[in-house]
Amino acid sequence: MGKEFSSVPMYTDNSVEVSKSFDDDGRIKRTGTLLTASSHIITAVIGSGVLSLAWAIAQLGWVAGPAVMLAFSFITYFTSTLLADSYRCPGPLQGSRNYTYMDVVRSHLGGAKVQLCGLAQYTNLVGVTIGYTITASISMVAIKKSNCYHKYGHGAHCSTATYPFMVIFAVIEIVLCQIPNFHELSWLSIVAAIMSFAYSSIGLGLSVAKVAGDGDNVRTTLTGTTVGVDVSGTNKVWRTFQAIGNIAFAYAYSIVLIEIQDTLKSKPSENKVMKKASFIGVSTTTLFYMLCGCVGYAAFGNDAPGNFLTGFGFYEPFWLIDFANICIAVHLIGAYQVFAQPLFGFVEKSCRERWPESKFINAEYMPFMGSHGFNMFRLVWRTSYVVVTAVVAMIFPFFNDFLGLMGAASFYPLTVYFPIEMHIAQRKIPKYSFSWMWLKILSWSCLVVSLVAAAGSIQGLAVDVKAYKPFKTG
């Protein structure tokens, strides 16, 4: 098996100065930079959400669609700056580090809010990884369908089950999940970020070509889908709510922001680098989102598919669509890790603290080859987690409704409520002052939006479940 090794920091002879290999908290010196943090954010933000934006704009129309997208981007960036300042406590520059979102809430707010944060964060991390399993398998199926349509014609019956591809995705994740922690994932995030730009650009380019080719035959409106023509009045309301949830999901990265910030070097200060990384990440993705959503709507009009690369709004050139879907799958392989690692770390830390004498949980072995330690508990727990998320994805493979529900569930508590409450506590903003009032109004407004989006997605899931037969292979 190899030799056990210890990760305890080494100290100088006087046992006071920490070695230059370690940070001010005694942990191995962090090496993250603006580039790696931006890559993590882009990997987390430009995910499967971009694929549903043309559909979302179709439900909202030319006026409300872009306006909602810009509103979400502004709110996400603003609250991410508040969250970045909360990484250290009591002050953003000299305070003690917090390693997870729960630690930050514990330091600034305490009480029952810590458990509420943990429930919101880790439930959503599970949901996102399930959603990525669904989306990656859909993209893999799309590759097979694309080749089938190219060979036998667009009217051919090219139905393919997603389950084998979910299994393939799960096997890959089981291997990657053995990477011990977030600090080792920079290379994976950079690759995933490149992939996200690639498939977003391909989708955008194909949309532009479609607009140039038959844009006159596509019907778009200022208010989106038309009641009585495209949808019923009730469906219009529910779809509008669901579209808001899909856009919210497209910006969901606050749940891993603290974990990303904890990878950054101490100098320059982590909060300043994180704010710059958030600006780069959010502004870059918003540009892509506006282009993909609006040009996608212009290409498909009110009949925009829920997923514009796998819903076969495009058939040709088939090889380019295949490449785009390969990029989606590779990106989601990396994004799964970005969202799963905080959950892995939380469970493993909790188990180490509860059973400190257990060799099964705590013993790390250095393998004969490679730089990563090997741990039996990590192998069993992480493998089991990937298997469970894959099985749940097989039972509920609903793309748009699942994205909308995850977006609604994570947006308010993790992107808005906790960052604002911690900012108020950290800055000691007086109750009923102007700053306090407008922050509270923003928070309450976002709560209403989240509840509305959640209602639309739950209604959509209820409709899907009624007509769905689990594990159908045809």
Buried (B, 14 or more C-beta within 10 A) or exposed (E): EEEEEEEEBEEEEEEEEBEEEBBEEEBEBBEBBBBBBBBBBBBBBBBBBBBBBBBBBBBBBBEBBBEBBEBBBEBBBBBBBBBBBBBBBEEBEEBEBBBBBBBBBBBBBEEEBBEBBBEBBBBBBBBBBBBBBBBBBBBBBBBBBBBBBBEEEEEEEBEBBBBBBBEBBBEBBBEBBBBBBBBBBBEBBBBBBBBBBBBBBBBBEBBBBBBEEEEEEBEBBEBBBEEEEBBEEEBBBBBBBBBBBBBBBBBBBBBBBBBBBBBBBEEEBBBBBBBBBBBBBBEBBBEBBBBBBBBBBBBBBBEBBBBBBBBBBBEEEBEBBBBBBBBBBBBBBBBBBBBBBBBBBBBBEEBEEEEEEEEEBBBBBBEEEEEEBBBBBBEEBBBEBBBBBBBBBBEBBBBBBBBBBBBBBBBBBBBBBBBBBBBBBBEEBEEEEEEBEEBBEBBEBBBEBBEBBBBBBBBBBEBBEEEEEEEEEE
